[in-house]
Amino acid sequence: MQTTHCLTVNWHFTAACNFKCRYCFMHNSLSLTRKDYMVVLKKLTGSFQRINFVGGEPTVSPLLIPLVRDAYHAGFDCSIVTNGFNLIHHTQQFEAIYPLLSCIGISVDSLNKETNAAIGRCCKGHVITRTEYEQLCAAIKSHGIRLKINTVVSKLNVHEDFTHFYEAVQPDRIKLFQVLKPNTQLKNDYGDLLITKADFNSFVLRHKTAGSFGENIVAEDNAAMTNAYYILDSECRFIDNKTGKKSPSLANDGMTVEKALSYIEVDAAKYQARYIA
């Protein structure tokens, strides 16, 4: 699917992170300047209506706040996906952009301290507690922002029960992802964390039928995630997440969205199911 009339682009504008998740698929890469990103925002206008700012961890970048402001004032619907650590520990720093965000996605892969530590979901030894997650979710909803919870299901948490947590925070959407081994060179070897489709489906079914939030759950196994996104990296290159192929940077003179999209494949049916259906 190469079209210049799309809805959402996931912009991994920074690869930096304050966590060290074993199954992270982000590589160390360059980050461009705010001036470069302004050029790219202008090019994205008319092709995408929503920008989902992701990482890495977006809140560790000094460019997050100005980028969200620039995108919002350019007419984009803005959202972020974050591990939540900085929103909890540096609350006031980010409150200025809350009115500019329509949705905040919080990554919650475990509510168990030991499991989070084993995954690498900690910052300088500090693991986010369930109480901290619940307080953060309540704060997000108090600002009128849609709340999404993302959970990556792996060998480490496939038997964990999130039912009471999901019930407590009442997210507008819950995304369950089967841990994905990308087709590109990995930062870490996490083959021991991969699970079967059957194990993933069992986790999904258990949570869909356990509480009042079942209709808000969207599950994506490895096949559903492949070629289902428009992904822009920190160097403003579109990425094909099946082959690892990258387009030239949108920051380059003469490179248009239409030209850049010709370098990658996005499955129309999968994309429609994720963002439009």
WOGIUR-V297283 format. One record per residue. N is the residue number from 1. NEAR is the number of other C-alpha atoms within 8 Angstrom. Layout:
n=N near=NEAR
n=N near=NEAR
This chain:
n=1 near=6
n=2 near=9
n=3 near=7
n=4 near=9
n=5 near=7
n=6 near=8
n=7 near=9
n=8 near=11
n=9 near=12
n=10 near=12
n=11 near=14
n=12 near=13
n=13 near=14
n=14 near=14
n=15 near=13
n=16 near=11
n=17 near=10
n=18 near=8
n=19 near=8
n=20 near=10
n=21 near=8
n=22 near=9
n=23 near=11
n=24 near=8
n=25 near=7
n=26 near=8
n=27 near=7
n=28 near=6
n=29 near=8
n=30 near=6
n=31 near=8
n=32 near=8
n=33 near=6
n=34 near=8
n=35 near=6
n=36 near=9
n=37 near=11
n=38 near=9
n=39 near=9
n=40 near=11
n=41 near=10
n=42 near=8
n=43 near=11
n=44 near=9
n=45 near=10
n=46 near=8
n=47 near=11
n=48 near=14
n=49 near=12
n=50 near=11
n=51 near=14
n=52 near=12
n=53 near=13
n=54 near=14
n=55 near=15
n=56 near=10
n=57 near=15
n=58 near=16
n=59 near=9
n=60 near=9
n=61 near=9
n=62 near=7
n=63 near=7
n=64 near=9
n=65 near=9
n=66 near=8
n=67 near=10
n=68 near=11
n=69 near=10
n=70 near=9
n=71 near=13
n=72 near=11
n=73 near=7
n=74 near=9
n=75 near=7
n=76 near=12
n=77 near=11
n=78 near=15
n=79 near=13
n=80 near=12
n=81 near=14
n=82 near=14
n=83 near=8
n=84 near=10
n=85 near=9
n=86 near=9
n=87 near=10
n=88 near=9
n=89 near=6
n=90 near=8
n=91 near=9
n=92 near=6
n=93 near=6
n=94 near=10
n=95 near=8
n=96 near=7
n=97 near=10
n=98 near=9
n=99 near=8
n=100 near=9
n=101 near=12
n=102 near=10
n=103 near=11
n=104 near=14
n=105 near=12
n=106 near=12
n=107 near=11
n=108 near=10
n=109 near=10
n=110 near=10
n=111 near=10
n=112 near=7
n=113 near=10
n=114 near=6
n=115 near=11
n=116 near=14
n=117 near=11
n=118 near=8
n=119 near=11
n=120 near=10
n=121 near=11
n=122 near=13
n=123 near=9
n=124 near=4
n=125 near=6
n=126 near=6
n=127 near=10
n=128 near=9
n=129 near=9
n=130 near=8
n=131 near=6
n=132 near=9
n=133 near=10
n=134 near=11
n=135 near=8
n=136 near=11
n=137 near=10
n=138 near=9
n=139 near=8
n=140 near=12
n=141 near=10
n=142 near=7
n=143 near=8
n=144 near=6
n=145 near=12
n=146 near=11
n=147 near=14
n=148 near=13
n=149 near=12
n=150 near=13
n=151 near=12
n=152 near=10
n=153 near=13
n=154 near=11
n=155 near=9
n=156 near=10
n=157 near=10
n=158 near=10
n=159 near=6
n=160 near=6
n=161 near=6
n=162 near=8
n=163 near=9
n=164 near=7
n=165 near=9
n=166 near=10
n=167 near=10
n=168 near=7
n=169 near=9
n=170 near=7
n=171 near=11
n=172 near=8
n=173 near=10
n=174 near=12
n=175 near=12
n=176 near=13
n=177 near=13
n=178 near=13
n=179 near=13
n=180 near=8
n=181 near=7
n=182 near=9
n=183 near=8
n=184 near=6
n=185 near=5
n=186 near=8
n=187 near=8
n=188 near=7
n=189 near=7
n=190 near=8
n=191 near=6
n=192 near=5
n=193 near=9
n=194 near=11
n=195 near=10
n=196 near=6
n=197 near=8
n=198 near=6
n=199 near=9
n=200 near=13
n=201 near=8
n=202 near=8
n=203 near=10
n=204 near=10
n=205 near=8
n=206 near=8
n=207 near=12
n=208 near=11
n=209 near=7
n=210 near=8
n=211 near=9
n=212 near=6
n=213 near=10
n=214 near=10
n=215 near=6
n=216 near=9
n=217 near=11
n=218 near=8
n=219 near=8
n=220 near=11
n=221 near=11
n=222 near=10
n=223 near=6
n=224 near=8
n=225 near=9
n=226 near=9
n=227 near=11
n=228 near=12
n=229 near=10
n=230 near=10
n=231 near=11
n=232 near=14
n=233 near=12
n=234 near=14
n=235 near=12
n=236 near=12
n=237 near=13
n=238 near=16
n=239 near=13
n=240 near=13
n=241 near=10
n=242 near=8
n=243 near=7
n=244 near=9
n=245 near=9
n=246 near=10
n=247 near=12
n=248 near=9
n=249 near=11
n=250 near=13
n=251 near=11
n=252 near=7
n=253 near=5
n=254 near=4
n=255 near=11
n=256 near=8
n=257 near=11
n=258 near=9
n=259 near=8
n=260 near=15
n=261 near=12
n=262 near=9
n=263 near=10
n=264 near=13
n=265 near=10
n=266 near=12
n=267 near=9
n=268 near=8
n=269 near=6
n=270 near=10
n=271 near=12
n=272 near=9
n=273 near=8
n=274 near=8
n=275 near=8
n=276 near=6
n=277 near=5
